[in-house]
Amino acid sequence: MAALLVAGYGAARATGVRPLGGVVLLAGLAVAAHDWQRKGPVVLAGLTAAYLAAFGLSHPLAKKIGAWPSVLTVTAADAALTWAVADRD
């Protein structure tokens, strides 16, 4: 589901409509949250916070390393965390 961070940015970039990127991000979060809730409320809350933090951190990071590298970096970090917490088994 972390790949939807990339999809959200891609949608906003391709269309020039930033809110569309937000819709993609929120849709991805909704799908992921449905899956994560099966792991319990702590996992759901933690991974939701991590997903939103990745989105938020991508903005200041983009000023330092560029937009696409930033999005790919936070997506990789979020994907690794999600795998370790919810998908490994």
Secondary structure per residue as TSV (DSSP state, phi and psi in degrees):
chain	resnum	aa	ss	phi	psi
A	1	M	-	360.0	-23.8
A	2	A	T	-59.3	-27.7
A	3	A	H	-60.5	-18.7
A	4	L	H	-71.4	-15.9
A	5	L	H	-63.7	-42.1
A	6	V	H	-66.3	-44.3
A	7	A	H	-62.9	-40.1
A	8	G	H	-63.1	-46.2
A	9	Y	H	-64.6	-42.8
A	10	G	H	-60.4	-41.5
A	11	A	H	-64.6	-43.6
A	12	A	H	-66.0	-41.4
A	13	R	H	-68.3	-44.3
A	14	A	H	-68.3	-35.6
A	15	T	H	-96.9	-19.3
A	16	G	S	76.4	8.9
A	17	V	-	-110.3	95.9
A	18	R	H	-59.5	-39.2
A	19	P	H	-60.1	-29.4
A	20	L	H	-62.6	-39.8
A	21	G	H	-60.0	-39.8
A	22	G	H	-64.1	-38.1
A	23	V	H	-63.3	-43.5
A	24	V	H	-62.6	-44.3
A	25	L	H	-59.9	-45.7
A	26	L	H	-68.5	-36.0
A	27	A	H	-63.8	-42.3
A	28	G	H	-62.2	-41.8
A	29	L	H	-63.5	-40.6
A	30	A	H	-62.6	-43.9
A	31	V	H	-64.9	-45.8
A	32	A	H	-64.0	-43.3
A	33	A	H	-61.6	-35.7
A	34	H	H	-60.3	-40.1
A	35	D	H	-73.2	-44.1
A	36	W	H	-67.3	-29.7
A	37	Q	G	-62.1	-23.3
A	38	R	G	-67.4	-21.3
A	39	K	G	-87.5	-6.4
A	40	G	-	113.0	164.2
A	41	P	H	-67.4	-30.6
A	42	V	H	-69.5	-44.2
A	43	V	H	-64.5	-44.4
A	44	L	H	-57.9	-49.6
A	45	A	H	-65.2	-43.1
A	46	G	H	-65.5	-46.3
A	47	L	H	-71.7	-32.8
A	48	T	H	-63.8	-45.2
A	49	A	H	-62.0	-40.9
A	50	A	H	-65.2	-41.4
A	51	Y	H	-61.7	-47.2
A	52	L	H	-67.9	-36.8
A	53	A	H	-64.9	-40.2
A	54	A	H	-59.8	-44.7
A	55	F	H	-59.5	-48.2
A	56	G	H	-64.8	-40.7
A	57	L	H	-71.7	-22.9
A	58	S	H	-64.1	-28.2
A	59	H	H	-68.8	-54.8
A	60	P	H	-67.8	-31.9
A	61	L	H	-64.8	-34.9
A	62	A	H	-61.7	-31.1
A	63	K	H	-68.9	-22.6
A	64	K	H	-95.0	-38.5
A	65	I	H	-122.6	-4.2
A	66	G	-	104.4	158.5
A	67	A	H	-66.0	-57.4
A	68	W	H	-62.6	-45.4
A	69	P	H	-59.3	-36.5
A	70	S	H	-64.4	-48.9
A	71	V	H	-60.9	-42.9
A	72	L	H	-67.0	-36.8
A	73	T	H	-65.6	-49.8
A	74	V	H	-69.2	-30.7
A	75	T	H	-66.2	-43.8
A	76	A	H	-61.9	-43.2
A	77	A	H	-63.9	-44.0
A	78	D	H	-66.8	-40.0
A	79	A	H	-64.0	-41.7
A	80	A	H	-63.2	-43.9
A	81	L	H	-63.1	-46.3
A	82	T	H	-60.6	-43.0
A	83	W	I	-61.6	-46.0
A	84	A	I	-64.9	-36.4
A	85	V	I	-88.9	-40.3
A	86	A	I	-122.0	-20.8
A	87	D	I	-111.7	-8.8
A	88	R	-	-64.4	-34.1
A	89	D	-	-83.1	360.0
